[in-house]
Amino acid sequence: MVIADHPITAKAHTNIALVKYWGKLNDQLIIPQNDSLSITLDKFYTQTAVQFLPELAADDVIFDGQVLSDDASLRVRTFLNHVRELAGFDYHARVITKNFVPTSAGLASSASGFAALAGAASRAAGLALNQRDLSRLARRGSGSATRSIFGGFVAWQQGHDDATSFAYPIDERPAWDIAVVVLVLTVKQKKVSSRVGMRLAVETSPFYSAWVTASQADFKTVKTAIQNQDFEALGHTSEQNAMRMHALTLSSDPNFTYFNADSIKAMQLVKDLRLQGIVCYFTMDAGPNVKIICQGADAKQIAQHFQAVFGKDQVLITRPGAGISISD
Ligand code: PMV
């Protein structure tokens, strides 16, 4: 194991879950309560360079050109501690990270962020991890980052401990033409973090165990739909799964929601489009932005429809993206 003598750069794309992770079995190791499944997106990614240097007195984290305060860099530094422990040294690191997300999009994601950090930091530390072990490492930063190691359709196997909870590719380069139209409805930071929201759901929602049972079934349905290229089964089940997740926020104590008025309007418009014969489905994560899953041939028409309502710059067409790449 040799510590790299130059910065190592990794690029990872963000992903959108079709079957979501919403709750942990183990908070420290980030072992989820159910299997999840996502599409890696081509338009949004993070690029991160890491070098471990003996002369540094502390970790130096620069995010989009700004040096992060100790508070803001805590998650990154905790993650680096884990990498140092695995590598068996205690040098500090210089981390330079950039988010390639349209500036107003507000879609900055811990998924691409921790996947890129895992790739760059592990290689910089001289750890030669395979993709599976890289996904296990990324998991320690953020659950959804587990899946951003791979491209295309990706599953995160729940597992029961650190060794068995990892991502694997289902279809890295999907042959069918699928797109995700992203509606950027707000750029504001979410009020309830996914970490807090999940914990509330596990501890207080009376529907939590039903969520786990339904998600395990949704996982099988969506996986089979991908294998059969059955778009309607994939879209319908993804939409149902998203609403089941959001039912957990509404049924938590205290209750809360990630929807805003525009999210509800957008979801209704997706249903109206379906009635007109355009096959598309919505999903939402821990924020008010709505993502529309559709077939590539319909993406432009759907995007134009939503641009007329929410504005031209608020709508982006994305396609399945690549897995992580790491420079030497
Ligand atoms: O990885 P986290 O802690 O940001 O949680 C992600 C949660 C969802 O995006 C809502 C669902 C998912 O599976 O990505």
py3Dmol code that shows the C-alpha trace and the ligand (Angstrom):
import py3Dmol

protein = """\
ATOM      1  CA  MET A   1       0.000   0.000   0.000  1.00  0.00           C
ATOM      2  CA  VAL A   2       1.572   3.267  -1.177  1.00  0.00           C
ATOM      3  CA  ILE A   3       0.165   6.713  -0.385  1.00  0.00           C
ATOM      4  CA  ALA A   4      -0.164   8.664  -3.654  1.00  0.00           C
ATOM      5  CA  ASP A   5       2.369  11.485  -4.103  1.00  0.00           C
ATOM      6  CA  HIS A   6      -0.061  13.592  -6.166  1.00  0.00           C
ATOM      7  CA  PRO A   7      -3.780  14.461  -5.945  1.00  0.00           C
ATOM      8  CA  ILE A   8      -6.129  11.693  -7.080  1.00  0.00           C
ATOM      9  CA  THR A   9      -9.358  12.827  -8.733  1.00  0.00           C
ATOM     10  CA  ALA A  10     -12.640  10.927  -8.855  1.00  0.00           C
ATOM     11  CA  LYS A  11     -15.855  11.766 -10.675  1.00  0.00           C
ATOM     12  CA  ALA A  12     -19.191  10.300  -9.545  1.00  0.00           C
ATOM     13  CA  HIS A  13     -22.734  10.983 -10.737  1.00  0.00           C
ATOM     14  CA  THR A  14     -25.751  11.424  -8.551  1.00  0.00           C
ATOM     15  CA  ASN A  15     -28.607   8.929  -8.620  1.00  0.00           C
ATOM     16  CA  ILE A  16     -32.364   8.968  -8.219  1.00  0.00           C
ATOM     17  CA  ALA A  17     -33.956   6.088  -6.323  1.00  0.00           C
ATOM     18  CA  LEU A  18     -36.887   4.270  -7.929  1.00  0.00           C
ATOM     19  CA  VAL A  19     -37.215   2.112  -4.799  1.00  0.00           C
ATOM     20  CA  LYS A  20     -36.096   4.241  -1.901  1.00  0.00           C
ATOM     21  CA  TYR A  21     -34.038   3.876   1.224  1.00  0.00           C
ATOM     22  CA  TRP A  22     -35.809   5.563   4.140  1.00  0.00           C
ATOM     23  CA  GLY A  23     -34.606   4.252   7.493  1.00  0.00           C
ATOM     24  CA  LYS A  24     -31.589   2.563   9.006  1.00  0.00           C
ATOM     25  CA  LEU A  25     -31.169  -0.665  10.924  1.00  0.00           C
ATOM     26  CA  ASN A  26     -27.751   0.494  12.114  1.00  0.00           C
ATOM     27  CA  ASP A  27     -27.131   4.258  12.295  1.00  0.00           C
ATOM     28  CA  GLN A  28     -23.388   4.066  12.612  1.00  0.00           C
ATOM     29  CA  LEU A  29     -22.695   1.609   9.789  1.00  0.00           C
ATOM     30  CA  ILE A  30     -25.620   2.916   7.694  1.00  0.00           C
ATOM     31  CA  ILE A  31     -27.277  -0.448   7.169  1.00  0.00           C
ATOM     32  CA  PRO A  32     -30.697   0.238   5.612  1.00  0.00           C
ATOM     33  CA  GLN A  33     -34.047  -1.319   6.496  1.00  0.00           C
ATOM     34  CA  ASN A  34     -34.694  -2.441   2.896  1.00  0.00           C
ATOM     35  CA  ASP A  35     -33.097  -3.036  -0.490  1.00  0.00           C
ATOM     36  CA  SER A  36     -33.210  -0.015  -2.816  1.00  0.00           C
ATOM     37  CA  LEU A  37     -32.752   0.584  -6.536  1.00  0.00           C
ATOM     38  CA  SER A  38     -31.786   3.661  -8.550  1.00  0.00           C
ATOM     39  CA  ILE A  39     -30.800   5.186 -11.880  1.00  0.00           C
ATOM     40  CA  THR A  40     -27.493   7.036 -12.031  1.00  0.00           C
ATOM     41  CA  LEU A  41     -28.003  10.363 -13.858  1.00  0.00           C
ATOM     42  CA  ASP A  42     -25.658  11.772 -16.497  1.00  0.00           C
ATOM     43  CA  LYS A  43     -26.167  15.521 -15.925  1.00  0.00           C
ATOM     44  CA  PHE A  44     -25.271  15.868 -12.243  1.00  0.00           C
ATOM     45  CA  TYR A  45     -21.910  14.892 -10.839  1.00  0.00           C
ATOM     46  CA  THR A  46     -19.227  15.725  -8.299  1.00  0.00           C
ATOM     47  CA  GLN A  47     -15.497  15.835  -8.995  1.00  0.00           C
ATOM     48  CA  THR A  48     -13.195  15.514  -6.004  1.00  0.00           C
ATOM     49  CA  ALA A  49      -9.399  15.553  -5.674  1.00  0.00           C
ATOM     50  CA  VAL A  50      -7.692  14.185  -2.552  1.00  0.00           C
ATOM     51  CA  GLN A  51      -4.079  14.090  -1.418  1.00  0.00           C
ATOM     52  CA  PHE A  52      -2.804  12.976   1.999  1.00  0.00           C
ATOM     53  CA  LEU A  53       0.150  15.146   3.061  1.00  0.00           C
ATOM     54  CA  PRO A  54       2.392  14.679   6.127  1.00  0.00           C
ATOM     55  CA  GLU A  55       2.869  18.459   6.507  1.00  0.00           C
ATOM     56  CA  LEU A  56      -0.839  19.234   7.028  1.00  0.00           C
ATOM     57  CA  ALA A  57      -1.913  19.894  10.641  1.00  0.00           C
ATOM     58  CA  ALA A  58      -5.614  19.352   9.823  1.00  0.00           C
ATOM     59  CA  ASP A  59      -7.832  18.303   6.928  1.00  0.00           C
ATOM     60  CA  ASP A  60      -8.351  21.088   4.419  1.00  0.00           C
ATOM     61  CA  VAL A  61     -11.681  20.918   2.612  1.00  0.00           C
ATOM     62  CA  ILE A  62     -12.416  23.252  -0.297  1.00  0.00           C
ATOM     63  CA  PHE A  63     -15.929  23.042  -1.728  1.00  0.00           C
ATOM     64  CA  ASP A  64     -16.743  24.945  -4.936  1.00  0.00           C
ATOM     65  CA  GLY A  65     -13.807  27.282  -4.261  1.00  0.00           C
ATOM     66  CA  GLN A  66     -14.649  27.987  -0.582  1.00  0.00           C
ATOM     67  CA  VAL A  67     -12.688  26.666   2.399  1.00  0.00           C
ATOM     68  CA  LEU A  68     -15.252  24.901   4.584  1.00  0.00           C
ATOM     69  CA  SER A  69     -15.526  25.734   8.278  1.00  0.00           C
ATOM     70  CA  ASP A  70     -14.927  22.972  10.829  1.00  0.00           C
ATOM     71  CA  ASP A  71     -18.685  22.553  11.264  1.00  0.00           C
ATOM     72  CA  ALA A  72     -19.394  22.313   7.546  1.00  0.00           C
ATOM     73  CA  SER A  73     -16.580  19.838   6.933  1.00  0.00           C
ATOM     74  CA  LEU A  74     -17.384  17.545   9.885  1.00  0.00           C
ATOM     75  CA  ARG A  75     -18.972  14.779   7.779  1.00  0.00           C
ATOM     76  CA  VAL A  76     -16.045  14.854   5.338  1.00  0.00           C
ATOM     77  CA  ARG A  77     -13.480  14.726   8.155  1.00  0.00           C
ATOM     78  CA  THR A  78     -15.312  11.874   9.887  1.00  0.00           C
ATOM     79  CA  PHE A  79     -15.285  10.006   6.587  1.00  0.00           C
ATOM     80  CA  LEU A  80     -11.549  10.657   6.141  1.00  0.00           C
ATOM     81  CA  ASN A  81     -10.943   9.288   9.658  1.00  0.00           C
ATOM     82  CA  HIS A  82     -12.509   6.044   8.508  1.00  0.00           C
ATOM     83  CA  VAL A  83     -10.253   5.941   5.415  1.00  0.00           C
ATOM     84  CA  ARG A  84      -7.177   6.641   7.605  1.00  0.00           C
ATOM     85  CA  GLU A  85      -8.201   3.821   9.930  1.00  0.00           C
ATOM     86  CA  LEU A  86      -8.511   1.400   6.988  1.00  0.00           C
ATOM     87  CA  ALA A  87      -5.162   2.527   5.564  1.00  0.00           C
ATOM     88  CA  GLY A  88      -3.354   2.559   8.914  1.00  0.00           C
ATOM     89  CA  PHE A  89      -1.837   6.058   8.878  1.00  0.00           C
ATOM     90  CA  ASP A  90      -2.814   9.446  10.273  1.00  0.00           C
ATOM     91  CA  TYR A  91      -1.813  12.022   7.646  1.00  0.00           C
ATOM     92  CA  HIS A  92      -4.338  14.766   7.009  1.00  0.00           C
ATOM     93  CA  ALA A  93      -5.736  15.418   3.558  1.00  0.00           C
ATOM     94  CA  ARG A  94      -6.369  18.267   1.163  1.00  0.00           C
ATOM     95  CA  VAL A  95      -9.776  17.771  -0.451  1.00  0.00           C
ATOM     96  CA  ILE A  96     -10.882  19.921  -3.368  1.00  0.00           C
ATOM     97  CA  THR A  97     -14.403  19.210  -4.491  1.00  0.00           C
ATOM     98  CA  LYS A  98     -16.682  20.694  -7.137  1.00  0.00           C
ATOM     99  CA  ASN A  99     -20.325  20.004  -7.776  1.00  0.00           C
ATOM    100  CA  PHE A 100     -21.346  19.982 -11.427  1.00  0.00           C
ATOM    101  CA  VAL A 101     -24.976  20.681 -10.934  1.00  0.00           C
ATOM    102  CA  PRO A 102     -26.538  23.626 -12.794  1.00  0.00           C
ATOM    103  CA  THR A 103     -25.895  26.458 -10.341  1.00  0.00           C
ATOM    104  CA  SER A 104     -29.496  27.172  -9.486  1.00  0.00           C
ATOM    105  CA  ALA A 105     -30.600  23.554  -9.412  1.00  0.00           C
ATOM    106  CA  GLY A 106     -30.389  22.932  -5.689  1.00  0.00           C
ATOM    107  CA  LEU A 107     -29.817  19.272  -6.419  1.00  0.00           C
ATOM    108  CA  ALA A 108     -26.392  19.093  -4.791  1.00  0.00           C
ATOM    109  CA  SER A 109     -26.314  15.574  -3.601  1.00  0.00           C
ATOM    110  CA  SER A 110     -24.571  13.672  -0.882  1.00  0.00           C
ATOM    111  CA  ALA A 111     -24.780  10.646  -3.206  1.00  0.00           C
ATOM    112  CA  SER A 112     -22.315  11.915  -5.833  1.00  0.00           C
ATOM    113  CA  GLY A 113     -20.339  13.768  -3.150  1.00  0.00           C
ATOM    114  CA  PHE A 114     -19.529  10.810  -0.926  1.00  0.00           C
ATOM    115  CA  ALA A 115     -19.099   8.415  -3.855  1.00  0.00           C
ATOM    116  CA  ALA A 116     -16.459  10.739  -5.387  1.00  0.00           C
ATOM    117  CA  LEU A 117     -14.805  11.234  -1.981  1.00  0.00           C
ATOM    118  CA  ALA A 118     -14.697   7.478  -1.376  1.00  0.00           C
ATOM    119  CA  GLY A 119     -13.081   6.894  -4.769  1.00  0.00           C
ATOM    120  CA  ALA A 120     -10.495   9.682  -4.510  1.00  0.00           C
ATOM    121  CA  ALA A 121      -9.627   9.235  -0.818  1.00  0.00           C
ATOM    122  CA  SER A 122      -9.265   5.449  -0.953  1.00  0.00           C
ATOM    123  CA  ARG A 123      -7.015   5.565  -4.040  1.00  0.00           C
ATOM    124  CA  ALA A 124      -5.007   8.485  -2.574  1.00  0.00           C
ATOM    125  CA  ALA A 125      -4.506   6.436   0.620  1.00  0.00           C
ATOM    126  CA  GLY A 126      -3.135   3.553  -1.427  1.00  0.00           C
ATOM    127  CA  LEU A 127      -6.135   1.302  -0.837  1.00  0.00           C
ATOM    128  CA  ALA A 128      -6.923  -0.643  -3.993  1.00  0.00           C
ATOM    129  CA  LEU A 129     -10.640  -1.286  -3.511  1.00  0.00           C
ATOM    130  CA  ASN A 130     -12.828  -3.129  -5.986  1.00  0.00           C
ATOM    131  CA  GLN A 131     -16.194  -1.561  -6.941  1.00  0.00           C
ATOM    132  CA  ARG A 132     -18.111  -3.517  -4.321  1.00  0.00           C
ATOM    133  CA  ASP A 133     -15.787  -2.460  -1.512  1.00  0.00           C
ATOM    134  CA  LEU A 134     -15.850   1.086  -2.819  1.00  0.00           C
ATOM    135  CA  SER A 135     -19.646   1.052  -2.544  1.00  0.00           C
ATOM    136  CA  ARG A 136     -19.334  -0.216   1.051  1.00  0.00           C
ATOM    137  CA  LEU A 137     -16.945   2.628   1.809  1.00  0.00           C
ATOM    138  CA  ALA A 138     -19.196   5.264   0.149  1.00  0.00           C
ATOM    139  CA  ARG A 139     -22.082   3.912   2.256  1.00  0.00           C
ATOM    140  CA  ARG A 140     -20.291   5.135   5.389  1.00  0.00           C
ATOM    141  CA  GLY A 141     -20.580   8.723   4.090  1.00  0.00           C
ATOM    142  CA  SER A 142     -24.192   8.651   2.922  1.00  0.00           C
ATOM    143  CA  GLY A 143     -26.558   5.769   2.188  1.00  0.00           C
ATOM    144  CA  SER A 144     -27.483   6.882  -1.316  1.00  0.00           C
ATOM    145  CA  ALA A 145     -23.757   7.239  -2.196  1.00  0.00           C
ATOM    146  CA  THR A 146     -23.509   3.423  -2.045  1.00  0.00           C
ATOM    147  CA  ARG A 147     -25.351   3.249  -5.386  1.00  0.00           C
ATOM    148  CA  SER A 148     -23.434   6.089  -7.126  1.00  0.00           C
ATOM    149  CA  ILE A 149     -20.380   3.871  -7.634  1.00  0.00           C
ATOM    150  CA  PHE A 150     -22.120   2.178 -10.568  1.00  0.00           C
ATOM    151  CA  GLY A 151     -23.791   3.529 -13.711  1.00  0.00           C
ATOM    152  CA  GLY A 152     -27.233   2.816 -15.181  1.00  0.00           C
ATOM    153  CA  PHE A 153     -29.643   0.825 -12.995  1.00  0.00           C
ATOM    154  CA  VAL A 154     -28.126  -0.033  -9.622  1.00  0.00           C
ATOM    155  CA  ALA A 155     -29.307  -2.020  -6.593  1.00  0.00           C
ATOM    156  CA  TRP A 156     -28.194  -1.591  -2.988  1.00  0.00           C
ATOM    157  CA  GLN A 157     -28.477  -4.895  -1.212  1.00  0.00           C
ATOM    158  CA  GLN A 158     -29.569  -4.190   2.348  1.00  0.00           C
ATOM    159  CA  GLY A 159     -27.342  -6.830   3.942  1.00  0.00           C
ATOM    160  CA  HIS A 160     -27.017  -7.173   7.704  1.00  0.00           C
ATOM    161  CA  ASP A 161     -23.529  -5.836   8.445  1.00  0.00           C
ATOM    162  CA  ASP A 162     -20.669  -3.832   6.926  1.00  0.00           C
ATOM    163  CA  ALA A 163     -19.506  -6.711   4.717  1.00  0.00           C
ATOM    164  CA  THR A 164     -22.915  -7.605   3.256  1.00  0.00           C
ATOM    165  CA  SER A 165     -24.447  -4.156   2.620  1.00  0.00           C
ATOM    166  CA  PHE A 166     -23.238  -2.999  -0.817  1.00  0.00           C
ATOM    167  CA  ALA A 167     -24.363  -1.938  -4.280  1.00  0.00           C
ATOM    168  CA  TYR A 168     -24.252  -3.972  -7.468  1.00  0.00           C
ATOM    169  CA  PRO A 169     -25.117  -3.090 -11.056  1.00  0.00           C
ATOM    170  CA  ILE A 170     -28.353  -4.391 -12.580  1.00  0.00           C
ATOM    171  CA  ASP A 171     -27.842  -2.885 -16.022  1.00  0.00           C
ATOM    172  CA  GLU A 172     -24.864  -0.534 -16.369  1.00  0.00           C
ATOM    173  CA  ARG A 173     -25.674   0.553 -19.921  1.00  0.00           C
ATOM    174  CA  PRO A 174     -29.427   0.186 -20.394  1.00  0.00           C
ATOM    175  CA  ALA A 175     -30.302  -0.652 -23.985  1.00  0.00           C
ATOM    176  CA  TRP A 176     -33.746   0.909 -23.674  1.00  0.00           C
ATOM    177  CA  ASP A 177     -34.224   4.594 -24.081  1.00  0.00           C
ATOM    178  CA  ILE A 178     -35.197   5.960 -20.691  1.00  0.00           C
ATOM    179  CA  ALA A 179     -35.002   9.541 -19.391  1.00  0.00           C
ATOM    180  CA  VAL A 180     -35.616  11.477 -16.202  1.00  0.00           C
ATOM    181  CA  VAL A 181     -36.975  15.014 -16.549  1.00  0.00           C
ATOM    182  CA  VAL A 182     -35.919  16.982 -13.473  1.00  0.00           C
ATOM    183  CA  LEU A 183     -38.111  19.878 -12.306  1.00  0.00           C
ATOM    184  CA  VAL A 184     -36.157  22.341 -10.206  1.00  0.00           C
ATOM    185  CA  LEU A 185     -38.940  23.880  -8.167  1.00  0.00           C
ATOM    186  CA  THR A 186     -36.836  25.430  -5.411  1.00  0.00           C
ATOM    187  CA  VAL A 187     -33.182  25.852  -4.528  1.00  0.00           C
ATOM    188  CA  LYS A 188     -33.814  26.261  -0.799  1.00  0.00           C
ATOM    189  CA  GLN A 189     -32.124  23.892   1.662  1.00  0.00           C
ATOM    190  CA  LYS A 190     -34.468  21.258   3.056  1.00  0.00           C
ATOM    191  CA  LYS A 191     -35.668  21.877   6.620  1.00  0.00           C
ATOM    192  CA  VAL A 192     -35.610  18.253   7.741  1.00  0.00           C
ATOM    193  CA  SER A 193     -32.444  16.363   6.768  1.00  0.00           C
ATOM    194  CA  SER A 194     -32.858  12.828   5.451  1.00  0.00           C
ATOM    195  CA  ARG A 195     -31.004  11.548   8.539  1.00  0.00           C
ATOM    196  CA  VAL A 196     -33.493  13.171  10.924  1.00  0.00           C
ATOM    197  CA  GLY A 197     -36.505  12.362   8.724  1.00  0.00           C
ATOM    198  CA  MET A 198     -35.603   8.676   8.526  1.00  0.00           C
ATOM    199  CA  ARG A 199     -35.063   8.356  12.235  1.00  0.00           C
ATOM    200  CA  LEU A 200     -38.459   9.961  12.913  1.00  0.00           C
ATOM    201  CA  ALA A 201     -40.123   7.510  10.516  1.00  0.00           C
ATOM    202  CA  VAL A 202     -38.498   4.438  12.073  1.00  0.00           C
ATOM    203  CA  GLU A 203     -39.272   5.571  15.618  1.00  0.00           C
ATOM    204  CA  THR A 204     -42.741   7.094  15.254  1.00  0.00           C
ATOM    205  CA  SER A 205     -44.610   6.192  12.048  1.00  0.00           C
ATOM    206  CA  PRO A 206     -47.195   3.467  12.693  1.00  0.00           C
ATOM    207  CA  PHE A 207     -46.816   2.547   9.014  1.00  0.00           C
ATOM    208  CA  TYR A 208     -43.084   1.850   9.148  1.00  0.00           C
ATOM    209  CA  SER A 209     -43.192  -1.942   9.039  1.00  0.00           C
ATOM    210  CA  ALA A 210     -45.714  -1.798   6.172  1.00  0.00           C
ATOM    211  CA  TRP A 211     -43.238   0.424   4.302  1.00  0.00           C
ATOM    212  CA  VAL A 212     -40.482  -2.163   4.654  1.00  0.00           C
ATOM    213  CA  THR A 213     -42.733  -4.999   3.460  1.00  0.00           C
ATOM    214  CA  ALA A 214     -44.027  -2.963   0.493  1.00  0.00           C
ATOM    215  CA  SER A 215     -40.535  -1.789  -0.485  1.00  0.00           C
ATOM    216  CA  GLN A 216     -39.150  -5.305  -0.574  1.00  0.00           C
ATOM    217  CA  ALA A 217     -41.982  -6.227  -2.964  1.00  0.00           C
ATOM    218  CA  ASP A 218     -41.417  -3.029  -5.016  1.00  0.00           C
ATOM    219  CA  PHE A 219     -37.728  -3.880  -5.306  1.00  0.00           C
ATOM    220  CA  LYS A 220     -38.534  -7.251  -6.885  1.00  0.00           C
ATOM    221  CA  THR A 221     -41.142  -5.730  -9.206  1.00  0.00           C
ATOM    222  CA  VAL A 222     -38.833  -2.956 -10.457  1.00  0.00           C
ATOM    223  CA  LYS A 223     -35.884  -5.315 -10.876  1.00  0.00           C
ATOM    224  CA  THR A 224     -38.020  -7.671 -12.967  1.00  0.00           C
ATOM    225  CA  ALA A 225     -39.410  -4.705 -14.941  1.00  0.00           C
ATOM    226  CA  ILE A 226     -35.842  -3.658 -15.825  1.00  0.00           C
ATOM    227  CA  GLN A 227     -35.007  -7.182 -16.951  1.00  0.00           C
ATOM    228  CA  ASN A 228     -38.171  -7.290 -19.106  1.00  0.00           C
ATOM    229  CA  GLN A 229     -37.903  -3.657 -20.258  1.00  0.00           C
ATOM    230  CA  ASP A 230     -41.441  -3.191 -18.967  1.00  0.00           C
ATOM    231  CA  PHE A 231     -41.630   0.587 -18.672  1.00  0.00           C
ATOM    232  CA  GLU A 232     -45.159   0.799 -17.260  1.00  0.00           C
ATOM    233  CA  ALA A 233     -44.409  -1.638 -14.426  1.00  0.00           C
ATOM    234  CA  LEU A 234     -41.180   0.222 -13.644  1.00  0.00           C
ATOM    235  CA  GLY A 235     -42.813   3.652 -13.651  1.00  0.00           C
ATOM    236  CA  HIS A 236     -45.982   2.705 -11.809  1.00  0.00           C
ATOM    237  CA  THR A 237     -44.144   0.891  -9.014  1.00  0.00           C
ATOM    238  CA  SER A 238     -41.554   3.683  -8.684  1.00  0.00           C
ATOM    239  CA  GLU A 239     -44.301   6.287  -8.303  1.00  0.00           C
ATOM    240  CA  GLN A 240     -46.110   4.147  -5.714  1.00  0.00           C
ATOM    241  CA  ASN A 241     -42.882   3.599  -3.801  1.00  0.00           C
ATOM    242  CA  ALA A 242     -42.149   7.346  -3.692  1.00  0.00           C
ATOM    243  CA  MET A 243     -45.602   8.117  -2.312  1.00  0.00           C
ATOM    244  CA  ARG A 244     -45.253   5.348   0.268  1.00  0.00           C
ATOM    245  CA  MET A 245     -42.033   7.002   1.438  1.00  0.00           C
ATOM    246  CA  HIS A 246     -43.706  10.398   1.665  1.00  0.00           C
ATOM    247  CA  ALA A 247     -46.595   8.825   3.593  1.00  0.00           C
ATOM    248  CA  LEU A 248     -43.970   8.099   6.268  1.00  0.00           C
ATOM    249  CA  THR A 249     -43.151  11.794   6.664  1.00  0.00           C
ATOM    250  CA  LEU A 250     -46.864  12.632   6.931  1.00  0.00           C
ATOM    251  CA  SER A 251     -47.365   9.912   9.547  1.00  0.00           C
ATOM    252  CA  SER A 252     -44.254  10.691  11.628  1.00  0.00           C
ATOM    253  CA  ASP A 253     -44.593  12.461  14.978  1.00  0.00           C
ATOM    254  CA  PRO A 254     -44.016  15.392  14.592  1.00  0.00           C
ATOM    255  CA  ASN A 255     -45.423  15.118  11.052  1.00  0.00           C
ATOM    256  CA  PHE A 256     -43.817  17.000   8.191  1.00  0.00           C
ATOM    257  CA  THR A 257     -43.667  16.984   4.408  1.00  0.00           C
ATOM    258  CA  TYR A 258     -41.140  17.628   1.644  1.00  0.00           C
ATOM    259  CA  PHE A 259     -43.932  18.683  -0.752  1.00  0.00           C
ATOM    260  CA  ASN A 260     -44.539  22.307  -1.556  1.00  0.00           C
ATOM    261  CA  ALA A 261     -47.450  23.688  -3.574  1.00  0.00           C
ATOM    262  CA  ASP A 262     -45.514  23.355  -6.853  1.00  0.00           C
ATOM    263  CA  SER A 263     -44.630  19.717  -6.128  1.00  0.00           C
ATOM    264  CA  ILE A 264     -48.323  18.873  -5.794  1.00  0.00           C
ATOM    265  CA  LYS A 265     -49.118  20.830  -8.960  1.00  0.00           C
ATOM    266  CA  ALA A 266     -46.356  19.006 -10.862  1.00  0.00           C
ATOM    267  CA  MET A 267     -47.526  15.590  -9.691  1.00  0.00           C
ATOM    268  CA  GLN A 268     -51.076  16.404 -10.837  1.00  0.00           C
ATOM    269  CA  LEU A 269     -49.750  17.517 -14.237  1.00  0.00           C
ATOM    270  CA  VAL A 270     -47.929  14.184 -14.628  1.00  0.00           C
ATOM    271  CA  LYS A 271     -51.225  12.399 -14.007  1.00  0.00           C
ATOM    272  CA  ASP A 272     -52.966  14.659 -16.536  1.00  0.00           C
ATOM    273  CA  LEU A 273     -50.292  13.820 -19.131  1.00  0.00           C
ATOM    274  CA  ARG A 274     -50.887  10.120 -18.484  1.00  0.00           C
ATOM    275  CA  LEU A 275     -54.610  10.590 -19.123  1.00  0.00           C
ATOM    276  CA  GLN A 276     -53.638  12.142 -22.468  1.00  0.00           C
ATOM    277  CA  GLY A 277     -51.687   8.988 -23.314  1.00  0.00           C
ATOM    278  CA  ILE A 278     -48.133  10.149 -22.484  1.00  0.00           C
ATOM    279  CA  VAL A 279     -46.699   7.423 -20.305  1.00  0.00           C
ATOM    280  CA  CYS A 280     -44.734   9.125 -17.518  1.00  0.00           C
ATOM    281  CA  TYR A 281     -44.442   8.817 -13.753  1.00  0.00           C
ATOM    282  CA  PHE A 282     -43.144  10.991 -10.925  1.00  0.00           C
ATOM    283  CA  THR A 283     -40.825  10.468  -8.011  1.00  0.00           C
ATOM    284  CA  MET A 284     -39.573  12.766  -5.237  1.00  0.00           C
ATOM    285  CA  ASP A 285     -36.810  12.554  -2.643  1.00  0.00           C
ATOM    286  CA  ALA A 286     -36.160  14.491   0.559  1.00  0.00           C
ATOM    287  CA  GLY A 287     -36.981  17.837  -1.050  1.00  0.00           C
ATOM    288  CA  PRO A 288     -39.741  19.458  -3.143  1.00  0.00           C
ATOM    289  CA  ASN A 289     -38.162  18.920  -6.594  1.00  0.00           C
ATOM    290  CA  VAL A 290     -40.065  16.467  -8.783  1.00  0.00           C
ATOM    291  CA  LYS A 291     -38.428  14.005 -11.174  1.00  0.00           C
ATOM    292  CA  ILE A 292     -40.401  12.550 -14.072  1.00  0.00           C
ATOM    293  CA  ILE A 293     -39.497   9.103 -15.350  1.00  0.00           C
ATOM    294  CA  CYS A 294     -40.294   8.729 -19.039  1.00  0.00           C
ATOM    295  CA  GLN A 295     -39.240   7.102 -22.284  1.00  0.00           C
ATOM    296  CA  GLY A 296     -36.547   8.963 -24.204  1.00  0.00           C
ATOM    297  CA  ALA A 297     -38.826   9.619 -27.185  1.00  0.00           C
ATOM    298  CA  ASP A 298     -41.269  11.573 -24.962  1.00  0.00           C
ATOM    299  CA  ALA A 299     -38.699  13.503 -22.908  1.00  0.00           C
ATOM    300  CA  LYS A 300     -38.608  16.658 -25.031  1.00  0.00           C
ATOM    301  CA  GLN A 301     -42.370  17.024 -25.229  1.00  0.00           C
ATOM    302  CA  ILE A 302     -42.707  16.483 -21.471  1.00  0.00           C
ATOM    303  CA  ALA A 303     -39.908  18.966 -20.745  1.00  0.00           C
ATOM    304  CA  GLN A 304     -41.554  21.626 -22.951  1.00  0.00           C
ATOM    305  CA  HIS A 305     -44.883  21.064 -21.212  1.00  0.00           C
ATOM    306  CA  PHE A 306     -43.312  21.717 -17.789  1.00  0.00           C
ATOM    307  CA  GLN A 307     -41.149  24.586 -19.038  1.00  0.00           C
ATOM    308  CA  ALA A 308     -44.338  26.406 -20.013  1.00  0.00           C
ATOM    309  CA  VAL A 309     -45.556  26.078 -16.403  1.00  0.00           C
ATOM    310  CA  PHE A 310     -42.405  26.450 -14.278  1.00  0.00           C
ATOM    311  CA  GLY A 311     -39.960  28.301 -16.572  1.00  0.00           C
ATOM    312  CA  LYS A 312     -37.372  27.268 -19.116  1.00  0.00           C
ATOM    313  CA  ASP A 313     -34.384  26.993 -16.794  1.00  0.00           C
ATOM    314  CA  GLN A 314     -36.271  24.954 -14.204  1.00  0.00           C
ATOM    315  CA  VAL A 315     -36.522  21.834 -16.364  1.00  0.00           C
ATOM    316  CA  LEU A 316     -33.664  19.508 -17.348  1.00  0.00           C
ATOM    317  CA  ILE A 317     -33.623  16.254 -19.297  1.00  0.00           C
ATOM    318  CA  THR A 318     -31.230  13.638 -17.909  1.00  0.00           C
ATOM    319  CA  ARG A 319     -30.381  10.107 -19.048  1.00  0.00           C
ATOM    320  CA  PRO A 320     -28.694   7.137 -17.402  1.00  0.00           C
ATOM    321  CA  GLY A 321     -25.152   8.124 -16.421  1.00  0.00           C
ATOM    322  CA  ALA A 322     -21.837   6.332 -15.957  1.00  0.00           C
ATOM    323  CA  GLY A 323     -20.320   4.837 -12.827  1.00  0.00           C
ATOM    324  CA  ILE A 324     -17.395   6.325 -10.931  1.00  0.00           C
ATOM    325  CA  SER A 325     -14.113   7.117 -12.700  1.00  0.00           C
ATOM    326  CA  ILE A 326     -10.846   7.658 -10.834  1.00  0.00           C
ATOM    327  CA  SER A 327      -7.680   9.237 -12.255  1.00  0.00           C
ATOM    328  CA  ASP A 328      -4.290   7.696 -11.655  1.00  0.00           C
TER     329      ASP A 328
END
"""
ligand_1 = """\
14
PMV
O -28.238 9.137 1.426
P -29.137 10.019 2.187
O -28.908 9.945 3.649
O -29.121 11.418 1.661
O -30.645 9.514 1.991
C -31.276 9.439 0.737
C -32.718 9.249 0.854
C -33.508 9.345 -0.432
O -32.826 10.105 -1.400
C -34.825 10.057 -0.138
C -33.842 7.972 -0.979
C -32.738 7.223 -1.686
O -32.789 5.983 -1.633
O -31.867 7.840 -2.317
"""
view = py3Dmol.view(width=600, height=400)
view.addModel(protein, "pdb")
view.setStyle({"model": 0}, {"cartoon": {"style": "trace"}})
view.addModel(ligand_1, "xyz")
view.setStyle({"model": 1}, {"stick": {}})
view.zoomTo()
view.show()
